[in-house]
Amino acid sequence: MDASEIQRRCNNILHEFKSKTTWTDHFPGMAALSNCGCCARCALRFTNQKSMPLFQERIEVLEAIIEEIKKIVSPPTAMSDTEPPVETHAEVGPASSSSSSSLPTTTSASRPVCTACFNILADAGSKSFTEPFLDRMSHSGYEFHDYTLTLQLPVSTIVRQCALWYHLRSLFPGNSLYKSENPEQHVVDIKEAVKWILGPLISRRLNYSFKNGSDFKANLVYLHAESSTEHEFIEAANEGWNKKRKTKKGTPRQSDSLANVSKALTLLPENLFCKYGVVPPQRVHALFTYNLTFNHESVYVAGRYNKYVRDLSQTPWLIDGELKSKDSVETLISQHIAPLFECDEARFSASGREDIDVRMLGSGRPFMLELINPHKIMFSREKYAEVEARINAHSDKIRVTRLQRIRKNQTNALKEGEETKRKTYKCCVWVDRPLTKADLDTLAQIKELEIDQKTPVRVLHRRSLATRRRTIYHITPEEVNGHFMFLTLSTQAGTYVKEFVHGDLGRTIPNVGTILGCKADILQLDVLEIEIDFPKQIDEPKPFSFSHSSSSSSSSSTSSSSSSSSTTQPSNMNIDSKPPSETAPS
Amino acid sequence: MRSLIERYYEEAFFESPCGEDQYVNQHTNGICVVGVAPGHPIIAEKKRVKKVNFDITNKSRLDNKVVGKGKKGGLWLDADTPLCTIECDDGSLYTLRCCIRGSLLEVNDRLVHQPTLIGGSGSGSGSGDGGGGGVGGDLSLTEGFLAIVMPKKDEMDDVTKGLTSYHDYCTKKGLPITRQKIPEAEKEYVFE
């Protein structure tokens, strides 16, 4: 856009303005703000006109408009300036825009720093900001489907906004535009305006789609060191503001958050603000700086595991350093999955657990792995199958099945079954006197036997002392020889099987000993089955079908009943891979 | 095959000057089970227990309640704090003490209705009536326990220090050493 084009656009918009009192009424205020050192966009903000296209205009156009407005408000002879504008600003990052400076407004090569936004808003559309910003956005190292941009402003912006408002009130007393004591609802928020500019820019240049509440967040935190203590006068001015500060020990100073300061300002009367604060706000020399960080919501992978040995714990058992089991079910599984996702942390949880000396057979125990802040998330069903095979090949001690990605709302199912489901066990039992047929019959005839178990001594150090009533649904005995037998039992979830056999010093009643009238002990125990259908079994790929709408984050399901997602995809395609236009370049 | 006690507990004994010995079996997790030892007259003389009374100085140990994972609210016991009194058929009366410092988790309430669990032996049929046959009073070591006590976390290692070891006790009292010695290296780490 060259100078003549700028002038032309400026004239067009100005023409529009002049025809409406909603605009012309604001002219004096806009001029005053500009004279205080506000950038053109900030001057616009105080008109409270939420016009996206207007804010998206090039800053040079808006500056030209403001200059014209100033001429209209005070024809060149009257000087209403308070201070000459401050010249250059500190350099931050690449050099500021060196394009068009042939306009009458800026006398220096660079733009002065806005007293309201420190050029956060002024430069939002300028290459000096956008180029590095877009570059960092596109090199986040994350895979994502859509994004949300969160912004954080320096606290001083809200203080200065207040100061400028009060300045306008003092310049134009009685003017209905500024009749409210608080600017909050009457000024366009800097954050909103920045988003109006950055949103379409990101969309156009990087092809990312914005989604409210997306799993992927780009956090843009604006900083301004020079003005960082400007809000502190509020505490002195308003005794008793934010008592929180005094009562909490050791917590960081929450009082300095934008929300808290904003609240304090609504409570601070105008006269006190003007007395202790700076109205109109002082000019600044330094430009804003910013931090851009990224975060992705946790992703969940679930499956079922079997354990075939009697010396492997489920989770790493740490005492000081590392103890006996250097390996654990958790590490044997996690070590093959977590690295793929490039996450901060991988949290393992399972639907219950078995003792270190108990095997987990049958179709295994459901588990899930929460991958926190994953950078990579798009893996096909084949990939999950490959990882599963790799885990199984790596160790004989465990086996993993049904490995798949699940959605966050499916994670509850993991813990739900713990209390209510049935479990099947097989154990080897010794008795102190020879077994008789009557013994076996007695056991076989048991149906829905209720037992009372006091918390076993062996777990008493970490569980509360209580008596738990549990049900043994049925038992299938198998004699091995006179003193030994196998028992296959079906029990309620939460039953301590070992204690049901040996009685735990008589604290589980009835127990096998009391039922048979002898001493009994347990040699070995296996878990045969956990009756909970989670996660679902993985089918063979279904034939291609357009009529299916399946969720974009579960890699498989027998019943594609989850239809809550927005994307419609054939059910057998790689669920996690997006159509090419939306994939973030890695 | 190692018994329940052998697998999970370290056995130690309190030798009283008048022979009223008691055992303190400490689980791998530190919690202690206290009871009447084979050397105690009740067992050594094969007496039949008539009544076990947990009411001491108007504080019935049966009323002991602990709450939560931390097991708070239990009665604090010193080594010489009485746990209960035992009355035998022959009229003899004995006071049994805690023998260690700790917080009371529970007493064996089955002893109220089945006092013969102490001194009984053989099959743990729940009636606990044994007498004679086999090693006298071996039920006392299991179903006939008196109380479960939890020492302070930092005292757990020291709580049995003043007591007599299993090996020494059996040798002194002439009892068969049935507990199998397992070399340290092969000891399986029993977590629970």
Chai-1 contact restraints between the chains, C-beta under 6 A:
chainA,res_idxA,chainB,res_idxB,connection_type,confidence,min_distance_angstrom,max_distance_angstrom,comment,restraint_id
A,K324,B,Y189,contact,1.0,0.0,6.0,A-B,restraint_1
A,D355,B,E192,contact,1.0,0.0,6.0,A-B,restraint_2
A,I356,B,F191,contact,1.0,0.0,6.0,A-B,restraint_3
A,V457,B,H27,contact,1.0,0.0,6.0,A-B,restraint_4
A,V457,B,I31,contact,1.0,0.0,6.0,A-B,restraint_5
A,R458,B,E192,contact,1.0,0.0,6.0,A-B,restraint_6
A,V459,B,E192,contact,1.0,0.0,6.0,A-B,restraint_7
A,L460,B,I31,contact,1.0,0.0,6.0,A-B,restraint_8
A,H461,B,N29,contact,1.0,0.0,6.0,A-B,restraint_9
A,H461,B,I31,contact,1.0,0.0,6.0,A-B,restraint_10
A,S464,B,G68,contact,1.0,0.0,6.0,A-B,restraint_11
A,S464,B,K69,contact,1.0,0.0,6.0,A-B,restraint_12
A,L465,B,V66,contact,1.0,0.0,6.0,A-B,restraint_13
A,L465,B,L105,contact,1.0,0.0,6.0,A-B,restraint_14
A,H502,B,L4,contact,1.0,0.0,6.0,A-B,restraint_15
A,L505,B,T142,contact,1.0,0.0,6.0,A-B,restraint_16
A,L505,B,E143,contact,1.0,0.0,6.0,A-B,restraint_17
A,L505,B,F145,contact,1.0,0.0,6.0,A-B,restraint_18
A,G506,B,R110,contact,1.0,0.0,6.0,A-B,restraint_19
A,G506,B,E143,contact,1.0,0.0,6.0,A-B,restraint_20
A,G513,B,G124,contact,1.0,0.0,6.0,A-B,restraint_21
A,T514,B,G126,contact,1.0,0.0,6.0,A-B,restraint_22
A,G517,B,S123,contact,1.0,0.0,6.0,A-B,restraint_23
A,G517,B,S125,contact,1.0,0.0,6.0,A-B,restraint_24
A,C518,B,S123,contact,1.0,0.0,6.0,A-B,restraint_25
A,K519,B,S123,contact,1.0,0.0,6.0,A-B,restraint_26
A,K519,B,G124,contact,1.0,0.0,6.0,A-B,restraint_27
